[in-house]
Amino acid sequence: KKEWIIGIWKTDAVMATDSNFSKYRFDFQKDGNIVRSLNDSAKADTSHYEWSKNNELVWKERTGDSIGKIYLVTKLTQDTLQVQAADSSTVLFTKLK
């Protein structure tokens, strides 16, 4: 059910590379864009996702990027998204709407 990824998600995960990671909202859109905003801030940035042939989630900084960070989707329901990176770290997202 890949379409379940569409919507606004949040996470409580902490990333060493981004101290604000748990404060972001991630809006996965039908067209493959991910709009990331800090809570309800008007300032946002956009990245891109696509599904690989192996049903992995490929997260790209820019639409035209030939490679992106590959995540194994370990759980996708209507309100939960859990992904696992190549280093075995996992991130659990919860759908807001």
N, C-alpha and C positions, 0 to 999 in steps of 0.2 A: 504494500500500500504506500508507494512512494509519494502520493499526493498528500499524505498526512503530514509531510514536512512543511507544507504551506501554512504560514501563520507567524505569530510573534512568540518568541521563546526567551526564557531567561535561564541563568545557571547560577549556582552557588559556588562553582568551581573557582579555585584560585590558580592563576598562572604566574609563574615566576617572571615571565617576560612582560606582563601587563597587569599592574596593580589594580586597574579598574575593571578587569575582565568580568567579575561577578556583578558589576553594576550596569553592564550593557544589556540592551534589548536587541535581539537578533530577529529581523523580519525576513523570513524566507519567502520569496515571492515566486509566483508561477513561472515568470520569465527567466528564472535562474539567478536573479539578483538576491543578495543578502544585504539589507540595509541595517547597519549597526549604529545604534544611538545610545547615548549615556542617559539612562532613565528616560524621561520624556523631553530631552533636550532637542531643540530645533536643529542643532548641528549633528550631522550624521555622515558616515562614510559608507561606501558601497563596495562589496566584494562579490564574488560569483561562485555558484556551485553547479555541479553537474553530477550525474550518476555514471560510474564506470560500467564496463561490460560485466564486471563481477559484482555489481550492485553495491559498490563502495561509494562513499560520498567524497567527491573531489572538490576541495575548497581552494579557490584561486583568488589572489589579490586583485587581478584585473581580468576582464572578460577574455582578452586576447592571449593571456598566458598559456603557453603550451603545456606546462606542468603545474600542479598544485599540490597541496598537502592532502594525502589520502587517508581517509578514516574508514574503518570497518564499522558499519552500523550494527551494533549489538542489540539494540532495541528501538523499535519505532512503532508507537501506538498513537492514538489521537491526541494524547496529552503528554507523552514522554518520548524523548529522543536521547539515546545514549550512543556515543561514538567512542571508538578506541583508535588511538594513533599507533604508528609503527613502533614507538618506544613502549607500548603497552599502557600508556597513561589513558585514562578514560575521563570523559566529560558527560555529565548528565544534564540535559536541558528539560525544562518544564514549560509547557505551552501556556501562554497568558490568554490569548484569544485567537 
